[in-house]
Amino acid sequence: MPAHTVRIAHVTHAARTRILLAAFTLVSGAAQLAHAASAAPAAPKSGGTLLAIVQPEPVTLTGAVNTAQPTSLISTNVYDGLLSYDSALKPHGELAERWEVSKDGLAITFHLRRGVKWHDGKPFTSADVKWSVENVWKTLHPRNKAILVNLTQVDTPDELTAVFRFTKPSLALLSTVNSWGAPVLPKHIYEGADILNNPNNNKPIGTGAFVFKEWSRGSHITLERNPEYWDKGKPYLDKIIFKVVPDAGARAAQLENGEGQYAVFSPVPPKEAQRLAASGKAKVETAGYQWSSPVMYLDFNLDNKYLKDARVRRAIAYATNLDGLNKVVWYGYGKPAVSIVPSTLTQFFDGGVPRYGYDTRKAEALLDEAGFKRGADGVRFTLSNDYLPYGDDYRRTAEYLKQSWKRIGIELNIRSQDTAAFTKRVYGDRDFDTSISYNASFPDPQIGLTRMYWSGWIGKNVPWTNASGYNNKEVDEIIEQAQGAATQAERVTLFKRFQQITQTDLPTLPLLELHFFTVHSPRLHGIDVRGDQSQGSLKNAWLE
């Protein structure tokens, strides 16, 4: 609101002056009060139902057994983690009120919150943390399995203390124990049962701000306010209905007319996002993704007779115009990647890695050198591409690559499927030539990126691990050394060497540092305070 100004002409009559000055005081005071009222943040209001959008439909609702983004959107509202992270990625207490690391780095002690209950009324204790760590985080969870490789045990000297003990320091752990990175499961529900096939994976019981109500397959998932939540006064919302909306045009229409009020991870094409923001009917935010720092990449199947030659992989890199991809397909909601470690991870990022600027002549020369000449029809060979089925942007990325590679004589056949079929084909059967996907980097490469290169994950059917089949003894050793390095400086050195090797071998081609965005109603507030909000609880959200 612009400041109010009242100008008074010079007069000689004292009475007139006093009257005008009194009027000025009243007007100015009222204006200042109005300005202060408009500038002050509105107080959160309780009540209301939030209409959110999830796409694609999750395959399960428990993030401890599935790390896919659609699962996280639901799971993080039902389950809590030990910590959460603000916009500067500083940790804050959730299930753990405080924590400390021993001087030698071999023990991390979490002091748990008193009075927390599971949604079925049972008390939350350190036994739940110990069971979750030893039976899920360390054995099933694809990120935490690597982070906790040096964990020997979790001691529980009392019901509110959990002590993690390591043979070597594990400095990355404190960056990943939020409700998505490491949700705590109820021991009394899961102990002695098949964890992966437990029916409670699809009707979860957590400690979080919202309680699972129903899952109508193909339609919606409903969560209701937890009246016993430990964070008193929260959540503000009475209910969240996550609607499954497969069509991007329908998502845009619902976000525009208010039938959808919240959707994360770029739910509409970037061009539509720009239109919605300009209309004033929705807001577009890029905040809330700091914790994930996502990178989109192209995996090469190194068992393919063409792609096993590094010259072919480098040729494809030279033929891929990343600036064009960012502008044409992603409308600038990204940044051309230099390395698999994004520039947002400033202490780890190495800008001096081998680079492959757009140069089709270099690409053609490398392919000729590798012995793959153009045929009479101009084609050297044909590859397939399987893209992540998370929306049209990934399909359009595949189409962009198809046109780019055609210029150097490589034909690309694009295949589509649902998420379950995609993950099995790429990470289980490895029945693909190239694939497009993305990984969240998180604040430390050990959490989100090294699993793409460690040979121990090949063919394990664990999504977003080593799809390429890359097997490099030195890289394996670097990854293992970084897991137990005693100092951050040592880890930085190791990860920079890791980038030099992987950007030379190029089993995976980094494409873009993605700038995901959230589209939400102007009436929705309280979703911009956390660096992990896009994968975090909506307990602070409220509707005006």
C-alpha positions as CSV (number, residue, x, y, z in Angstrom):
1,M,0.0,0.0,0.0
2,P,1.4,3.4,-0.9
3,A,2.1,5.9,1.9
4,H,-0.6,8.5,2.4
5,T,0.5,12.2,2.2
6,V,-1.5,15.3,3.2
7,R,-0.2,18.7,2.2
8,I,-1.2,21.8,4.1
9,A,-1.0,25.3,2.5
10,H,0.5,28.0,4.6
11,V,-2.2,30.0,6.5
12,T,-2.0,32.8,9.0
13,H,-5.0,32.1,11.1
14,A,-4.0,30.1,14.2
15,A,-7.4,28.5,14.6
16,R,-7.4,27.2,11.0
17,T,-3.9,25.8,11.5
18,R,-4.9,23.9,14.6
19,I,-8.0,22.4,12.9
20,L,-5.9,21.3,9.9
21,L,-3.2,19.9,12.0
22,A,-5.7,17.9,14.1
23,A,-7.2,16.6,10.8
24,F,-3.8,15.7,9.6
25,T,-3.0,13.8,12.7
26,L,-6.2,11.8,12.4
27,V,-5.7,11.0,8.8
28,S,-2.1,10.1,9.2
29,G,-2.8,7.9,12.2
30,A,-5.5,6.1,10.3
31,A,-3.3,5.6,7.3
32,Q,-0.5,4.3,9.4
33,L,-2.8,1.8,11.1
34,A,-4.2,0.7,7.8
35,H,-0.7,0.3,6.4
36,A,0.5,-1.7,9.4
37,A,-2.5,-3.9,9.2
38,S,-1.9,-4.7,5.5
39,A,1.8,-5.3,6.1
40,A,1.4,-7.5,9.1
41,P,1.2,-11.2,8.3
42,A,-2.3,-12.6,8.9
43,A,-2.7,-15.0,11.8
44,P,-3.3,-18.6,10.8
45,K,-6.9,-19.7,10.9
46,S,-8.0,-23.2,11.8
47,G,-10.4,-25.3,9.8
48,G,-11.2,-26.1,6.2
49,T,-10.4,-28.8,3.7
50,L,-7.5,-28.5,1.3
51,L,-8.0,-29.9,-2.1
52,A,-4.5,-31.1,-3.2
53,I,-3.4,-32.9,-6.3
54,V,-1.2,-36.0,-6.5
55,Q,0.1,-37.3,-9.8
56,P,0.8,-40.1,-10.6
57,E,-1.1,-42.1,-8.1
58,P,1.2,-43.6,-5.5
59,V,1.9,-47.3,-5.5
60,T,2.0,-47.3,-1.7
61,L,1.5,-44.7,1.0
62,T,4.5,-45.4,3.2
63,G,7.8,-43.6,2.4
64,A,9.9,-46.0,4.5
65,V,9.4,-48.7,1.8
66,N,9.1,-46.6,-1.3
67,T,10.9,-43.3,-2.0
68,A,8.9,-42.2,-5.0
69,Q,7.7,-38.6,-4.9
70,P,4.0,-39.3,-5.1
71,T,4.3,-41.6,-2.0
72,S,6.2,-38.9,-0.1
73,L,3.4,-36.4,-0.6
74,I,1.1,-38.5,1.4
75,S,3.6,-40.3,3.8
76,T,5.1,-37.1,5.2
77,N,1.7,-35.9,6.4
78,V,1.1,-39.2,8.2
79,Y,4.6,-40.0,9.5
80,D,7.2,-37.8,11.3
81,G,10.9,-37.9,11.1
82,L,13.4,-37.1,13.9
83,L,14.2,-33.7,12.4
84,S,12.9,-31.2,9.8
85,Y,14.9,-28.6,7.8
86,D,14.2,-24.8,7.3
87,S,14.8,-22.8,4.2
88,A,18.5,-22.6,5.0
89,L,18.6,-26.4,5.6
90,K,19.2,-25.9,9.3
91,P,17.8,-28.9,11.2
92,H,15.0,-28.5,13.7
93,G,13.5,-31.0,16.2
94,E,10.5,-33.1,15.3
95,L,10.3,-36.5,17.1
96,A,13.7,-35.7,18.5
97,E,13.8,-32.5,20.7
98,R,17.6,-32.3,20.7
99,W,20.6,-34.3,19.6
100,E,24.4,-34.4,19.9
101,V,27.4,-36.0,18.1
102,S,30.2,-37.5,20.1
103,K,33.7,-35.9,19.7
104,D,35.0,-38.9,17.8
105,G,31.9,-38.9,15.5
106,L,31.1,-42.5,16.4
107,A,27.9,-41.8,18.3
108,I,24.8,-39.7,17.6
109,T,22.3,-39.4,20.5
110,F,18.7,-38.3,19.9
111,H,16.6,-37.2,22.8
112,L,13.0,-37.9,21.9
113,R,9.9,-35.9,22.5
114,R,7.8,-36.9,25.5
115,G,4.1,-37.7,25.1
116,V,4.0,-38.5,21.4
117,K,1.4,-41.1,20.4
118,W,0.8,-43.2,17.3
119,H,-2.5,-42.7,15.6
120,D,-3.8,-45.9,17.2
121,G,-3.1,-44.4,20.7
122,K,0.0,-46.5,21.5
123,P,3.0,-44.4,22.9
124,F,5.9,-43.6,20.6
125,T,9.3,-44.6,22.2
126,S,12.9,-45.2,21.4
127,A,12.0,-48.8,20.6
128,D,10.2,-47.6,17.5
129,V,13.3,-45.7,16.4
130,K,15.6,-48.7,17.0
131,W,13.3,-51.1,15.2
132,S,12.9,-48.7,12.2
133,V,16.6,-48.2,11.9
134,E,17.7,-51.8,12.1
135,N,14.8,-53.3,10.1
136,V,13.9,-50.7,7.5
137,W,16.4,-47.8,7.2
138,K,19.5,-50.0,7.2
139,T,18.1,-52.9,5.1
140,L,15.3,-51.7,2.8
141,H,15.6,-48.0,2.3
142,P,17.8,-47.3,-0.9
143,R,19.3,-44.0,0.4
144,N,19.7,-44.9,4.1
145,K,21.1,-48.3,3.5
146,A,24.3,-46.6,2.1
147,I,24.3,-43.9,4.8
148,L,24.1,-46.4,7.6
149,V,26.6,-48.9,6.3
150,N,28.9,-48.2,9.3
151,L,26.1,-48.4,11.9
152,T,26.6,-51.2,14.3
153,Q,23.7,-50.8,16.7
154,V,21.1,-48.4,18.2
155,D,21.1,-48.4,22.0
156,T,18.0,-47.4,23.9
157,P,19.0,-46.6,27.5
158,D,15.5,-45.4,28.2
159,E,12.2,-44.9,26.3
160,L,13.2,-41.4,25.2
161,T,16.8,-41.8,24.2
162,A,18.2,-43.5,21.0
163,V,22.0,-43.7,20.5
164,F,23.3,-44.5,17.0
165,R,26.7,-46.2,17.2
166,F,29.1,-46.4,14.2
167,T,32.4,-48.0,13.4
168,K,33.2,-44.9,11.3
169,P,31.7,-41.4,11.3
170,S,28.5,-40.9,9.3
171,L,28.3,-37.2,8.8
172,A,25.5,-37.3,6.2
173,L,22.9,-38.8,8.5
174,L,21.9,-35.6,10.1
175,S,20.9,-34.2,6.7
176,T,18.3,-36.9,5.9
177,V,16.3,-37.8,9.0
178,N,13.2,-35.9,8.2
179,S,9.7,-37.4,7.5
180,W,10.6,-38.3,3.9
181,G,14.2,-39.3,4.3
182,A,13.8,-41.5,7.3
183,P,10.2,-41.9,8.6
184,V,9.8,-43.8,11.8
185,L,7.5,-46.8,11.7
186,P,5.5,-48.3,14.6
187,K,7.3,-51.4,15.9
188,H,4.0,-52.8,17.3
189,I,2.4,-52.8,13.8
190,Y,5.4,-54.1,11.8
191,E,7.4,-56.4,14.0
192,G,7.2,-60.0,12.9
193,A,5.4,-59.3,9.7
194,D,6.4,-59.0,6.0
195,I,7.5,-55.3,5.9
196,L,7.2,-54.8,2.2
197,N,3.8,-56.4,2.0
198,N,2.3,-55.2,5.2
199,P,-1.3,-54.0,4.6
200,N,-0.5,-51.0,6.8
201,N,1.7,-49.7,4.0
202,N,-1.5,-48.7,2.3
203,K,-3.4,-47.6,5.4
204,P,-0.6,-46.1,7.4
205,I,-0.5,-45.5,11.1
206,G,2.0,-42.7,12.0
207,T,2.6,-40.0,14.6
208,G,2.1,-37.2,12.1
209,A,-0.2,-34.2,11.9
210,F,-2.8,-36.0,9.8
211,V,-4.5,-39.4,10.1
212,F,-5.1,-41.7,7.2
213,K,-8.9,-42.0,6.4
214,E,-9.4,-43.7,3.1
215,W,-7.8,-44.5,-0.3
216,S,-10.3,-44.7,-3.2
217,R,-8.1,-46.1,-5.9
218,G,-7.9,-44.0,-9.0
219,S,-9.8,-41.2,-7.3
220,H,-8.5,-39.7,-4.1
221,I,-6.7,-40.2,-0.7
222,T,-8.2,-38.5,2.3
223,L,-6.3,-37.5,5.5
224,E,-7.9,-35.9,8.6
225,R,-6.6,-33.7,11.3
226,N,-4.8,-35.5,14.2
227,P,-6.4,-34.1,17.3
228,E,-3.7,-35.6,19.5
229,Y,-0.7,-34.2,17.5
230,W,2.3,-33.3,19.7
231,D,2.8,-29.9,18.1
232,K,-0.1,-28.2,19.9
233,G,-2.5,-26.1,17.9
234,K,-1.5,-27.8,14.6
235,P,-2.4,-28.8,12.1
236,Y,-4.7,-25.9,11.1
237,L,-6.5,-27.8,8.4
238,D,-9.4,-30.2,9.2
239,K,-8.8,-32.4,6.2
240,I,-6.7,-32.9,3.1
241,I,-8.1,-34.6,0.0
242,F,-5.4,-35.6,-2.4
243,K,-7.1,-36.0,-5.8
244,V,-5.5,-38.2,-8.5
245,V,-5.6,-36.2,-11.7
246,P,-3.6,-37.9,-14.5
247,D,-4.3,-35.3,-17.2
248,A,-2.1,-32.1,-17.2
249,G,-4.8,-30.1,-18.8
250,A,-7.3,-31.1,-16.1
251,R,-4.8,-30.3,-13.4
252,A,-4.3,-26.8,-14.9
253,A,-8.0,-26.3,-15.0
254,Q,-8.6,-27.4,-11.4
255,L,-5.8,-25.2,-10.1
256,E,-7.3,-22.2,-12.0
257,N,-10.9,-22.7,-10.9
258,G,-10.1,-23.7,-7.3
259,E,-11.0,-27.4,-7.5
260,G,-7.3,-27.9,-6.9
261,Q,-5.5,-25.7,-4.3
262,Y,-2.1,-27.3,-3.9
263,A,0.1,-29.3,-6.3
264,V,3.9,-29.9,-6.1
265,F,6.7,-30.9,-8.4
266,S,5.7,-28.9,-11.4
267,P,2.2,-30.3,-11.8
268,V,1.5,-28.4,-15.0
269,P,3.7,-27.6,-18.0
270,P,5.9,-24.6,-17.4
271,K,4.1,-22.6,-20.0
272,E,0.8,-23.2,-18.2
273,A,2.5,-22.2,-14.9
274,Q,3.4,-18.9,-16.4
275,R,-0.1,-18.3,-17.6
276,L,-1.7,-19.3,-14.2
277,A,0.7,-16.9,-12.3
278,A,-0.1,-14.1,-14.7
279,S,-3.9,-14.6,-14.3
280,G,-3.7,-14.1,-10.5
281,K,-5.9,-17.2,-10.0
282,A,-2.9,-19.2,-8.7
283,K,0.5,-18.7,-7.3
284,V,3.7,-20.4,-8.5
285,E,6.5,-20.9,-6.0
286,T,10.0,-22.5,-6.4
287,A,10.7,-22.3,-2.7
288,G,10.5,-25.6,-0.7
289,Y,12.8,-27.7,-2.9
290,Q,16.1,-26.7,-1.3
291,W,16.4,-29.9,0.5
292,S,16.0,-32.1,-2.6
293,S,18.0,-30.1,-5.2
294,P,16.8,-32.4,-8.1
295,V,18.9,-33.2,-11.1
296,M,17.5,-34.7,-14.3
297,Y,19.7,-37.2,-16.1
298,L,20.0,-39.7,-18.9
299,D,21.1,-43.2,-18.1
300,F,22.9,-45.3,-20.7
301,N,22.6,-49.0,-20.5
302,L,26.2,-50.1,-20.7
303,D,25.3,-53.6,-21.8
304,N,24.0,-52.1,-25.1
305,K,26.4,-52.9,-28.0
306,Y,26.6,-49.3,-29.0
307,L,26.5,-47.6,-25.6
308,K,29.2,-49.7,-24.0
309,D,31.7,-47.6,-26.0
310,A,32.5,-44.4,-24.1
311,R,33.0,-42.5,-27.4
312,V,29.3,-43.1,-28.3
313,R,28.2,-41.8,-24.9
314,R,30.4,-38.7,-25.3
315,A,29.1,-38.2,-28.8
316,I,25.5,-38.2,-27.5
317,A,26.5,-35.7,-24.9
318,Y,28.0,-33.3,-27.5
319,A,24.8,-33.7,-29.6
320,T,22.5,-32.7,-26.7
321,N,22.0,-29.0,-26.4
322,L,21.2,-28.5,-22.8
323,D,20.6,-24.7,-23.1
324,G,18.0,-25.5,-25.7
325,L,16.4,-28.2,-23.7
326,N,16.1,-25.9,-20.7
327,K,14.5,-23.1,-22.8
328,V,12.3,-25.1,-25.2
329,V,11.0,-27.9,-23.0
330,W,11.4,-26.5,-19.4
331,Y,10.8,-22.8,-20.1
332,G,13.8,-21.8,-18.0
333,Y,12.6,-23.8,-14.9
334,G,16.1,-25.4,-14.7
335,K,19.8,-24.9,-15.3
336,P,22.1,-26.9,-17.6
337,A,23.9,-29.4,-15.5
338,V,27.7,-29.5,-15.4
339,S,28.0,-32.5,-13.1
340,I,25.7,-35.0,-11.5
341,V,26.4,-33.0,-8.3
342,P,24.5,-29.8,-8.7
343,S,25.9,-26.3,-8.2
344,T,23.5,-25.8,-5.3
345,L,25.7,-28.2,-3.2
346,T,28.4,-25.6,-3.2
347,Q,31.0,-27.3,-1.0
348,F,30.9,-30.5,-3.1
349,F,30.3,-29.2,-6.6
350,D,33.3,-29.4,-9.0
351,G,33.0,-27.0,-11.9
352,G,36.2,-28.3,-13.4
353,V,34.9,-31.6,-14.6
354,P,35.0,-32.6,-18.3
355,R,32.3,-30.8,-20.2
356,Y,30.5,-31.6,-23.4
357,G,29.3,-28.4,-25.0
358,Y,26.9,-28.6,-27.9
359,D,29.0,-29.6,-30.9
360,T,27.5,-31.9,-33.5
361,R,30.8,-32.0,-35.5
362,K,32.6,-33.5,-32.5
363,A,29.7,-35.9,-32.0
364,E,29.9,-37.1,-35.6
365,A,33.7,-37.5,-35.5
366,L,33.4,-39.6,-32.3
367,L,30.8,-41.9,-33.9
368,D,32.9,-42.3,-37.0
369,E,35.9,-43.1,-34.9
370,A,33.9,-45.7,-33.0
371,G,33.1,-47.4,-36.3
372,F,29.4,-46.6,-36.5
373,K,29.2,-45.0,-39.9
374,R,26.0,-43.6,-41.4
375,G,24.1,-46.0,-43.6
376,A,22.6,-45.2,-47.0
377,D,19.6,-43.8,-45.2
378,G,21.8,-41.6,-43.0
379,V,21.1,-43.7,-39.9
380,R,24.0,-45.1,-37.8
381,F,21.9,-47.1,-35.4
382,T,18.6,-47.1,-33.4
383,L,18.1,-46.8,-29.6
384,S,15.1,-46.9,-27.3
385,N,14.2,-44.4,-24.6
386,D,12.1,-44.9,-21.6
387,Y,11.1,-41.7,-19.8
388,L,9.9,-41.2,-16.2
389,P,6.1,-41.2,-16.4
390,Y,5.7,-38.2,-14.1
391,G,4.1,-35.8,-16.7
392,D,4.4,-34.3,-20.1
393,D,7.7,-32.5,-19.5
394,Y,9.6,-35.8,-19.4
395,R,7.9,-37.0,-22.6
396,R,8.7,-33.7,-24.3
397,T,12.3,-34.1,-23.1
398,A,12.5,-37.5,-24.8
399,E,11.0,-35.9,-28.0
400,Y,13.7,-33.2,-27.8
401,L,16.4,-35.8,-27.6
402,K,15.0,-37.7,-30.5
403,Q,15.2,-34.6,-32.7
404,S,18.7,-33.7,-31.5
405,W,20.2,-37.1,-32.0
406,K,18.6,-37.5,-35.4
407,R,21.0,-34.8,-36.6
408,I,24.0,-37.1,-35.9
409,G,22.4,-40.3,-37.4
410,I,20.9,-41.9,-34.2
411,E,17.2,-42.8,-34.3
412,L,15.4,-42.9,-31.0
413,N,12.2,-44.9,-30.3
414,I,10.3,-43.5,-27.4
415,R,8.4,-45.9,-25.1
416,S,5.9,-45.0,-22.4
417,Q,4.5,-47.0,-19.5
418,D,3.2,-46.5,-15.9
419,T,5.6,-46.0,-13.0
420,A,5.6,-49.6,-11.8
421,A,6.4,-50.9,-15.3
422,F,9.1,-48.2,-15.8
423,T,10.9,-49.0,-12.6
424,K,10.9,-52.7,-13.2
425,R,12.1,-52.3,-16.8
426,V,14.9,-49.9,-15.9
427,Y,16.1,-51.0,-12.5
428,G,15.1,-54.6,-12.4
429,D,15.1,-56.2,-15.8
430,R,17.4,-53.5,-17.2
431,D,15.5,-53.9,-20.5
432,F,16.2,-50.5,-22.0
433,D,18.8,-48.5,-24.0
434,T,18.5,-45.0,-22.5
435,S,16.2,-43.7,-19.8
436,I,15.3,-40.2,-18.5
437,S,14.8,-39.7,-14.8
438,Y,15.8,-37.5,-11.9
439,N,17.2,-37.9,-8.5
440,A,17.0,-35.6,-5.5
441,S,20.6,-34.7,-4.5
442,F,19.7,-33.7,-1.0
443,P,22.3,-31.6,1.0
444,D,25.0,-34.3,0.6
445,P,25.9,-36.4,-2.5
446,Q,26.1,-39.5,-0.4
447,I,22.3,-39.4,0.2
448,G,20.9,-39.1,-3.3
449,L,23.6,-39.5,-5.9
450,T,26.2,-42.1,-5.2
451,R,23.7,-44.9,-5.3
452,M,23.4,-44.2,-9.1
453,Y,27.0,-45.3,-9.5
454,W,27.7,-47.9,-6.8
455,S,28.0,-51.4,-8.4
456,G,26.2,-53.1,-5.5
457,W,22.9,-51.8,-6.7
458,I,22.9,-53.1,-10.3
459,G,19.8,-55.1,-11.2
460,K,18.4,-55.0,-7.7
461,N,15.0,-53.6,-8.8
462,V,15.4,-50.7,-6.4
463,P,14.2,-47.5,-8.1
464,W,16.7,-44.6,-8.8
465,T,19.8,-46.6,-8.1
466,N,22.4,-47.9,-10.6
467,A,20.4,-48.4,-13.9
468,S,23.4,-48.1,-16.2
469,G,25.2,-51.1,-14.9
470,Y,28.3,-49.0,-14.2
471,N,31.0,-51.0,-12.4
472,N,34.2,-49.1,-11.6
473,K,36.3,-50.3,-8.7
474,E,37.9,-46.9,-8.0
475,V,34.5,-45.2,-7.9
476,D,33.1,-47.9,-5.6
477,E,36.1,-47.4,-3.3
478,I,35.6,-43.6,-3.3
479,I,31.9,-44.0,-2.4
480,E,32.8,-46.4,0.5
481,Q,35.6,-44.1,1.7
482,A,33.3,-41.1,1.7
483,Q,30.8,-43.0,3.8
484,G,33.2,-43.3,6.7
485,A,35.5,-40.2,6.3
486,A,36.3,-38.5,9.6
487,T,36.1,-35.0,8.3
488,Q,34.0,-33.0,5.8
489,A,37.2,-31.8,4.1
490,E,38.2,-35.3,3.3
491,R,34.7,-36.1,1.9
492,V,34.8,-33.0,-0.3
493,T,38.0,-34.1,-1.8
494,L,36.6,-37.6,-2.5
495,F,33.5,-36.4,-4.0
496,K,35.4,-34.1,-6.4
497,R,37.5,-37.0,-7.6
498,F,34.2,-39.0,-8.0
499,Q,32.9,-36.3,-10.3
500,Q,36.0,-36.2,-12.4
501,I,35.8,-40.0,-13.0
502,T,32.1,-40.3,-13.7
503,Q,32.0,-37.3,-16.0
504,T,34.9,-38.9,-18.0
505,D,33.3,-42.4,-18.1
506,L,29.9,-40.9,-18.6
507,P,27.6,-43.8,-17.7
508,T,25.0,-41.2,-16.9
509,L,24.6,-37.9,-18.7
510,P,23.5,-35.1,-16.3
511,L,20.9,-32.9,-18.2
512,L,19.4,-30.2,-16.0
513,E,19.4,-29.0,-12.4
514,L,15.6,-28.8,-12.2
515,H,13.8,-25.9,-10.6
516,F,10.6,-27.6,-9.6
517,F,7.6,-25.4,-8.7
518,T,4.5,-25.6,-6.6
519,V,1.2,-24.2,-7.9
520,H,-1.3,-23.2,-5.2
521,S,-4.3,-21.1,-4.4
522,P,-3.8,-17.5,-3.3
523,R,-5.9,-18.5,-0.3
524,L,-3.4,-21.1,0.9
525,H,-0.7,-19.9,3.3
526,G,2.1,-21.4,5.5
527,I,3.8,-23.4,2.8
528,D,7.0,-21.4,2.4
529,V,8.8,-21.8,5.8
530,R,10.6,-25.2,5.2
531,G,13.4,-26.1,2.8
532,D,11.8,-29.6,2.6
533,Q,8.2,-28.4,2.2
534,S,7.7,-30.1,-1.2
535,Q,8.3,-33.4,0.6
536,G,7.1,-32.3,4.0
537,S,4.1,-32.0,6.3
538,L,1.3,-29.5,5.6
539,K,0.9,-29.0,9.4
540,N,1.6,-25.2,9.0
541,A,-0.7,-24.7,6.0
542,W,-4.0,-22.8,6.4
543,L,-6.7,-21.4,4.2
544,E,-7.7,-17.8,4.2
